[in-house]
Amino acid sequence: MPASPPHGSGDQTIQQAAPLNISLPSAILNSSSLVDQLSVPVNATPEDSPRFICDGTSYGFDPNIADCMTAIQYFLPSREQITYAQRGTPARRGDVFPLPLRVMGDKALCYFQPIISNTAQTGHLSLNEMRDAAVTLLRQCGAAKSEGGLAINIGGDGNIALVMSVYKPQVLCRGSFTSDASCRDIIYGMPASSITQVFGPQSDPAASVNIPHVLDSGDNQCVGQIFSASRNSDTDSWFSVWEAATAIFSMCLRHGRAGVARGLGDNNELFLTMTSPRLLSANVSDTGIV
Protein backbone atom coordinates (compact mmCIF):
# COMPACT_ATOMS: atom_id res chain seq x y z
CA MET A 1 0.00 0.00 0.00
CA PRO A 2 1.28 3.50 -0.72
CA ALA A 3 2.52 5.48 2.23
CA SER A 4 0.85 8.72 3.26
CA PRO A 5 1.96 11.84 1.43
CA PRO A 6 4.38 14.12 3.28
CA HIS A 7 3.27 17.33 4.89
CA GLY A 8 4.68 20.72 4.00
CA SER A 9 6.20 19.65 0.67
CA GLY A 10 5.80 23.04 -0.92
CA ASP A 11 3.30 23.96 -3.61
CA GLN A 12 2.59 20.36 -4.50
CA THR A 13 1.63 17.23 -2.54
CA ILE A 14 2.62 13.92 -4.09
CA GLN A 15 1.22 10.57 -3.02
CA GLN A 16 4.05 8.30 -1.94
CA ALA A 17 4.76 4.80 -3.16
CA ALA A 18 6.36 2.08 -1.07
CA PRO A 19 10.17 2.49 -1.08
CA LEU A 20 12.17 0.56 -3.61
CA ASN A 21 14.39 -2.24 -2.41
CA ILE A 22 17.55 -0.15 -2.82
CA SER A 23 19.98 -0.56 0.05
CA LEU A 24 23.65 -0.98 0.89
CA PRO A 25 24.91 -4.59 0.89
CA SER A 26 27.24 -5.86 3.59
CA ALA A 27 30.25 -5.80 1.27
CA ILE A 28 31.12 -3.83 -1.87
CA LEU A 29 32.45 -5.83 -4.81
CA ASN A 30 35.79 -4.72 -6.20
CA SER A 31 36.13 -3.35 -9.72
CA SER A 32 37.17 -6.58 -11.41
CA SER A 33 34.33 -8.60 -9.89
CA LEU A 34 31.75 -6.01 -10.96
CA VAL A 35 32.85 -4.94 -14.42
CA ASP A 36 34.47 -8.16 -15.61
CA GLN A 37 32.36 -10.92 -14.08
CA LEU A 38 28.80 -9.60 -14.41
CA SER A 39 27.14 -10.08 -17.76
CA VAL A 40 23.82 -8.90 -19.11
CA PRO A 41 21.58 -11.66 -20.46
CA VAL A 42 19.77 -10.60 -23.62
CA ASN A 43 16.89 -12.88 -24.54
CA ALA A 44 14.93 -10.44 -26.65
CA THR A 45 14.64 -10.53 -30.40
CA PRO A 46 17.05 -8.27 -32.35
CA GLU A 47 14.47 -5.60 -33.13
CA ASP A 48 13.52 -5.08 -29.48
CA SER A 49 16.75 -6.01 -27.73
CA PRO A 50 18.42 -3.52 -25.38
CA ARG A 51 20.56 -0.83 -27.00
CA PHE A 52 23.33 1.13 -25.32
CA ILE A 53 24.23 4.59 -26.62
CA CYS A 54 27.41 6.27 -25.37
CA ASP A 55 27.11 10.05 -25.55
CA GLY A 56 29.40 12.23 -23.46
CA THR A 57 27.96 15.44 -24.88
CA SER A 58 24.51 14.62 -23.52
CA TYR A 59 25.43 12.61 -20.41
CA GLY A 60 28.86 13.81 -19.37
CA PHE A 61 32.47 12.77 -19.78
CA ASP A 62 34.85 10.97 -17.42
CA PRO A 63 32.35 9.37 -15.03
CA ASN A 64 33.94 8.31 -11.77
CA ILE A 65 34.08 4.54 -12.30
CA ALA A 66 34.44 3.68 -8.61
CA ASP A 67 31.42 5.83 -7.72
CA CYS A 68 29.37 4.32 -10.56
CA MET A 69 30.25 0.88 -9.20
CA THR A 70 29.11 1.92 -5.73
CA ALA A 71 25.81 3.17 -7.16
CA ILE A 72 25.20 -0.21 -8.83
CA GLN A 73 25.60 -1.98 -5.49
CA TYR A 74 22.47 -0.24 -4.20
CA PHE A 75 20.23 -2.26 -6.56
CA LEU A 76 19.34 -5.35 -4.55
CA PRO A 77 18.25 -8.42 -6.54
CA SER A 78 14.56 -8.37 -7.49
CA ARG A 79 12.70 -9.67 -10.53
CA GLU A 80 9.47 -7.87 -9.62
CA GLN A 81 8.26 -5.58 -12.39
CA ILE A 82 7.82 -2.10 -10.88
CA THR A 83 5.50 0.41 -12.56
CA TYR A 84 6.91 3.93 -12.94
CA ALA A 85 5.30 7.22 -13.92
CA GLN A 86 6.30 10.86 -13.75
CA ARG A 87 5.23 12.42 -10.46
CA GLY A 88 2.38 14.87 -10.70
CA THR A 89 0.79 13.16 -13.72
CA PRO A 90 -2.63 11.43 -13.79
CA ALA A 91 -0.83 8.09 -14.14
CA ARG A 92 0.85 8.61 -10.75
CA ARG A 93 -1.67 6.69 -8.64
CA GLY A 94 -1.68 3.70 -6.33
CA ASP A 95 1.44 1.58 -6.35
CA VAL A 96 3.03 3.40 -9.29
CA PHE A 97 6.50 4.63 -8.29
CA PRO A 98 7.16 8.35 -8.86
CA LEU A 99 9.87 9.51 -11.23
CA PRO A 100 12.34 11.10 -11.20
CA LEU A 101 14.37 8.52 -9.31
CA ARG A 102 18.15 8.69 -9.10
CA VAL A 103 20.56 6.15 -7.62
CA MET A 104 23.94 7.74 -6.90
CA GLY A 105 27.28 6.51 -5.63
CA ASP A 106 28.48 7.47 -2.17
CA LYS A 107 30.34 10.50 -3.55
CA ALA A 108 27.37 11.58 -5.71
CA LEU A 109 29.68 11.87 -8.73
CA CYS A 110 27.93 9.20 -10.80
CA TYR A 111 24.30 8.25 -11.05
CA PHE A 112 21.80 6.02 -12.81
CA GLN A 113 18.34 7.39 -13.53
CA PRO A 114 15.37 5.64 -15.17
CA ILE A 115 13.25 7.83 -17.44
CA ILE A 116 10.01 7.31 -19.34
CA SER A 117 10.85 6.98 -23.03
CA ASN A 118 8.82 7.82 -26.11
CA THR A 119 5.33 9.15 -25.36
CA ALA A 120 4.37 6.54 -22.75
CA GLN A 121 2.76 7.55 -19.47
CA THR A 122 4.06 4.54 -17.53
CA GLY A 123 6.81 1.97 -17.84
CA HIS A 124 7.75 -1.33 -16.20
CA LEU A 125 11.21 -2.37 -15.08
CA SER A 126 12.66 -4.69 -12.44
CA LEU A 127 15.67 -3.86 -10.30
CA ASN A 128 17.50 -6.79 -11.91
CA GLU A 129 16.91 -5.29 -15.36
CA MET A 130 17.96 -1.85 -14.16
CA ARG A 131 21.12 -3.24 -12.59
CA ASP A 132 22.00 -5.26 -15.71
CA ALA A 133 21.57 -2.18 -17.89
CA ALA A 134 23.68 -0.13 -15.46
CA VAL A 135 26.51 -2.68 -15.58
CA THR A 136 26.54 -2.64 -19.39
CA LEU A 137 26.49 1.17 -19.50
CA LEU A 138 29.39 1.26 -17.08
CA ARG A 139 31.38 -1.27 -19.07
CA GLN A 140 30.65 -0.05 -22.60
CA CYS A 141 30.46 3.71 -22.00
CA GLY A 142 32.14 4.53 -18.69
CA ALA A 143 35.09 2.14 -18.68
CA ALA A 144 35.65 1.81 -22.43
CA LYS A 145 34.92 5.37 -23.62
CA SER A 146 35.00 7.57 -20.49
CA GLU A 147 31.55 8.99 -21.14
CA GLY A 148 27.99 8.65 -19.94
CA GLY A 149 25.25 6.97 -21.88
CA LEU A 150 21.69 5.78 -22.34
CA ALA A 151 20.18 2.28 -22.31
CA ILE A 152 16.93 1.83 -24.27
CA ASN A 153 14.55 -1.05 -24.94
CA ILE A 154 14.91 -2.37 -21.40
CA GLY A 155 12.26 -3.61 -19.00
CA GLY A 156 8.93 -5.33 -19.31
CA ASP A 157 7.47 -3.03 -21.97
CA GLY A 158 10.41 -1.08 -23.39
CA ASN A 159 9.01 2.22 -22.10
CA ILE A 160 11.84 2.82 -19.64
CA ALA A 161 15.31 4.04 -20.57
CA LEU A 162 18.23 4.26 -18.14
CA VAL A 163 20.68 7.16 -18.03
CA MET A 164 24.21 6.94 -16.65
CA SER A 165 25.56 10.43 -16.05
CA VAL A 166 27.74 12.61 -13.85
CA TYR A 167 27.02 15.17 -11.13
CA LYS A 168 29.14 17.75 -9.32
CA PRO A 169 27.88 17.98 -5.74
CA GLN A 170 28.50 20.90 -3.42
CA VAL A 171 27.57 19.01 -0.28
CA LEU A 172 28.95 19.00 3.25
CA CYS A 173 28.10 16.27 5.77
CA ARG A 174 28.09 16.93 9.51
CA GLY A 175 26.78 15.64 12.80
CA SER A 176 24.98 12.34 13.28
CA PHE A 177 21.59 11.30 11.94
CA THR A 178 19.56 8.08 12.02
CA SER A 179 16.33 8.76 10.09
CA ASP A 180 17.46 8.41 6.49
CA ALA A 181 14.27 6.55 5.51
CA SER A 182 12.17 9.57 6.48
CA CYS A 183 14.40 11.86 4.43
CA ARG A 184 14.07 9.47 1.50
CA ASP A 185 10.30 9.91 1.76
CA ILE A 186 10.81 13.66 1.32
CA ILE A 187 12.87 13.06 -1.83
CA TYR A 188 10.26 10.67 -3.24
CA GLY A 189 7.45 13.15 -2.62
CA MET A 190 8.86 16.64 -3.19
CA PRO A 191 8.16 18.62 -6.37
CA ALA A 192 10.68 18.00 -9.15
CA SER A 193 9.53 20.17 -12.03
CA SER A 194 12.14 21.67 -14.36
CA ILE A 195 10.19 24.96 -14.58
CA THR A 196 12.19 27.91 -13.23
CA GLN A 197 10.89 29.35 -9.96
CA VAL A 198 11.78 32.45 -7.99
CA PHE A 199 12.85 31.43 -4.48
CA GLY A 200 12.65 34.51 -2.30
CA PRO A 201 11.44 36.08 0.96
CA GLN A 202 7.82 37.08 1.44
CA SER A 203 8.87 40.69 0.87
CA ASP A 204 9.66 39.87 -2.78
CA PRO A 205 6.42 40.07 -4.81
CA ALA A 206 8.08 38.08 -7.62
CA ALA A 207 8.78 35.07 -5.38
CA SER A 208 6.85 31.95 -6.36
CA VAL A 209 8.38 29.95 -3.49
CA ASN A 210 8.86 31.75 -0.20
CA ILE A 211 12.08 31.04 1.70
CA PRO A 212 12.90 29.73 4.16
CA HIS A 213 10.87 26.85 2.75
CA VAL A 214 10.40 23.64 4.73
CA LEU A 215 10.10 20.10 3.36
CA ASP A 216 8.74 17.89 6.13
CA SER A 217 8.71 14.09 6.20
CA GLY A 218 5.48 14.17 8.21
CA ASP A 219 6.76 11.89 10.99
CA ASN A 220 8.88 14.46 12.84
CA GLN A 221 12.05 12.59 11.89
CA CYS A 222 13.47 14.54 8.94
CA VAL A 223 13.17 18.06 7.63
CA GLY A 224 14.63 19.82 4.63
CA GLN A 225 14.96 23.59 4.48
CA ILE A 226 15.67 25.81 1.49
CA PHE A 227 17.02 29.23 2.40
CA SER A 228 19.28 32.06 1.31
CA ALA A 229 22.13 33.03 3.62
CA SER A 230 22.07 36.55 2.20
CA ARG A 231 18.26 36.60 2.29
CA ASN A 232 18.26 37.55 -1.41
CA SER A 233 15.99 35.97 -3.98
CA ASP A 234 17.34 33.60 -6.62
CA THR A 235 15.98 31.55 -9.49
CA ASP A 236 16.18 27.79 -9.80
CA SER A 237 13.97 24.79 -10.54
CA TRP A 238 12.53 22.25 -8.15
CA PHE A 239 14.39 19.64 -10.18
CA SER A 240 17.71 21.25 -9.23
CA VAL A 241 16.69 21.23 -5.55
CA TRP A 242 15.64 17.57 -5.89
CA GLU A 243 19.04 16.75 -7.40
CA ALA A 244 20.76 18.37 -4.42
CA ALA A 245 18.52 16.51 -1.97
CA THR A 246 19.38 13.22 -3.66
CA ALA A 247 23.09 14.05 -3.42
CA ILE A 248 22.74 14.86 0.30
CA PHE A 249 20.99 11.54 0.83
CA SER A 250 23.67 9.63 -1.08
CA MET A 251 26.68 11.29 0.54
CA CYS A 252 25.42 11.94 4.07
CA LEU A 253 22.01 10.69 5.20
CA ARG A 254 22.33 7.02 4.34
CA HIS A 255 25.67 7.03 6.17
CA GLY A 256 24.25 8.45 9.40
CA ARG A 257 25.03 12.14 8.94
CA ALA A 258 23.04 15.28 8.23
CA GLY A 259 24.00 17.41 5.24
CA VAL A 260 23.82 20.75 3.45
CA ALA A 261 24.03 21.57 -0.26
CA ARG A 262 25.48 24.94 -1.18
CA GLY A 263 25.57 27.05 -4.32
CA LEU A 264 22.06 26.36 -5.58
CA GLY A 265 20.30 28.90 -7.74
CA ASP A 266 21.44 30.81 -10.82
CA ASN A 267 23.32 33.22 -8.55
CA ASN A 268 24.43 30.56 -6.03
CA GLU A 269 22.34 32.19 -3.30
CA LEU A 270 20.38 29.12 -2.17
CA PHE A 271 21.16 26.38 0.34
CA LEU A 272 19.39 23.15 1.22
CA THR A 273 19.79 21.42 4.57
CA MET A 274 18.45 17.97 5.45
CA THR A 275 18.51 16.98 9.10
CA SER A 276 16.23 16.16 12.02
CA PRO A 277 13.77 18.82 13.26
CA ARG A 278 15.46 18.71 16.66
CA LEU A 279 18.89 19.46 15.24
CA LEU A 280 17.55 22.12 12.92
CA SER A 281 15.84 24.03 15.72
CA ALA A 282 18.80 23.64 18.08
CA ASN A 283 21.72 24.35 15.74
CA VAL A 284 20.63 26.64 12.94
CA SER A 285 22.61 29.85 12.99
CA ASP A 286 21.27 33.17 11.78
CA THR A 287 22.36 32.14 8.28
CA GLY A 288 20.29 28.96 8.49
CA ILE A 289 23.31 26.63 8.14
CA VAL A 290 23.40 23.72 10.56
Secondary structure as the mmCIF struct_conf table of DSSP 4:
data_model
#
loop_
_struct_conf.conf_type_id
_struct_conf.id
_struct_conf.beg_label_comp_id
_struct_conf.beg_label_asym_id
_struct_conf.beg_label_seq_id
_struct_conf.end_label_comp_id
_struct_conf.end_label_asym_id
_struct_conf.end_label_seq_id
HELX_LH_PP_P HELX_LH_PP_P1 PRO A 2 PRO A 6
BEND BEND1 HIS A 7 GLY A 8
TURN_TY1_P TURN_TY1_P1 GLY A 10 ASP A 11
HELX_LH_PP_P HELX_LH_PP_P2 ALA A 18 LEU A 20
BEND BEND2 ASN A 21 ASN A 21
STRN STRN1 ILE A 22 ILE A 22
BEND BEND3 SER A 26 ALA A 27
HELX_LH_PP_P HELX_LH_PP_P3 ILE A 28 ASN A 30
HELX_RH_AL_P HELX_RH_AL_P1 SER A 31 SER A 31
HELX_RH_PI_P HELX_RH_PI_P1 SER A 32 ASP A 36
TURN_TY1_P TURN_TY1_P2 GLN A 37 GLN A 37
BEND BEND4 ALA A 44 ALA A 44
HELX_RH_3T_P HELX_RH_3T_P1 PRO A 46 ASP A 48
BEND BEND5 SER A 49 SER A 49
STRN STRN2 ARG A 51 CYS A 54
HELX_RH_AL_P HELX_RH_AL_P2 GLY A 56 TYR A 59
STRN STRN3 PHE A 61 PHE A 61
BEND BEND6 ASP A 62 ASP A 62
HELX_RH_AL_P HELX_RH_AL_P3 ILE A 65 ILE A 72
TURN_TY1_P TURN_TY1_P3 GLN A 73 TYR A 74
STRN STRN4 PHE A 75 PHE A 75
HELX_LH_PP_P HELX_LH_PP_P4 GLU A 80 GLN A 81
STRN STRN5 ILE A 82 GLN A 86
TURN_TY1_P TURN_TY1_P4 ARG A 87 GLY A 88
BEND BEND7 THR A 89 THR A 89
TURN_TY1_P TURN_TY1_P5 PRO A 90 ALA A 91
TURN_TY1_P TURN_TY1_P6 GLY A 94 ASP A 95
HELX_LH_PP_P HELX_LH_PP_P5 VAL A 96 VAL A 96
STRN STRN6 PHE A 97 LEU A 99
HELX_LH_PP_P HELX_LH_PP_P6 PRO A 100 PRO A 100
STRN STRN7 VAL A 103 MET A 104
TURN_TY1_P TURN_TY1_P7 ASP A 106 LYS A 107
BEND BEND8 ALA A 108 LEU A 109
STRN STRN8 CYS A 110 ILE A 116
TURN_TY1_P TURN_TY1_P8 ASN A 118 THR A 119
BEND BEND9 GLN A 121 GLN A 121
STRN STRN9 THR A 122 LEU A 125
HELX_RH_AL_P HELX_RH_AL_P4 LEU A 127 LEU A 137
HELX_RH_PI_P HELX_RH_PI_P2 LEU A 138 ALA A 143
HELX_RH_AL_P HELX_RH_AL_P5 ALA A 144 LYS A 145
BEND BEND10 SER A 146 SER A 146
STRN STRN10 GLU A 147 GLU A 147
STRN STRN11 GLY A 149 ILE A 154
BEND BEND11 GLY A 155 GLY A 158
STRN STRN12 ILE A 160 VAL A 166
STRN STRN13 VAL A 171 ARG A 174
BEND BEND12 GLY A 175 GLY A 175
HELX_RH_AL_P HELX_RH_AL_P6 ASP A 180 GLY A 189
BEND BEND13 MET A 190 MET A 190
BEND BEND14 ILE A 195 ILE A 195
STRN STRN14 THR A 196 GLY A 200
TURN_TY1_P TURN_TY1_P9 GLN A 202 SER A 203
TURN_TY1_P TURN_TY1_P10 PRO A 205 ALA A 206
BEND BEND15 SER A 208 SER A 208
STRN STRN15 VAL A 209 ASN A 210
BEND BEND16 ILE A 211 PRO A 212
STRN STRN16 HIS A 213 ASP A 216
BEND BEND17 GLY A 218 GLN A 221
STRN STRN17 VAL A 223 SER A 228
TURN_TY1_P TURN_TY1_P11 ALA A 229 SER A 230
STRN STRN18 ASP A 234 SER A 237
HELX_RH_AL_P HELX_RH_AL_P7 TRP A 238 MET A 251
TURN_TY1_P TURN_TY1_P12 CYS A 252 CYS A 252
HELX_RH_3T_P HELX_RH_3T_P2 LEU A 253 HIS A 255
TURN_TY1_P TURN_TY1_P13 GLY A 256 GLY A 256
STRN STRN19 ALA A 258 LEU A 264
BEND BEND18 GLY A 265 GLY A 265
TURN_TY1_P TURN_TY1_P14 ASP A 266 ASN A 267
BEND BEND19 ASN A 268 ASN A 268
STRN STRN20 LEU A 270 THR A 275
HELX_RH_AL_P HELX_RH_AL_P8 PRO A 277 ASN A 283
TURN_TY1_P TURN_TY1_P15 ASP A 286 THR A 287
#
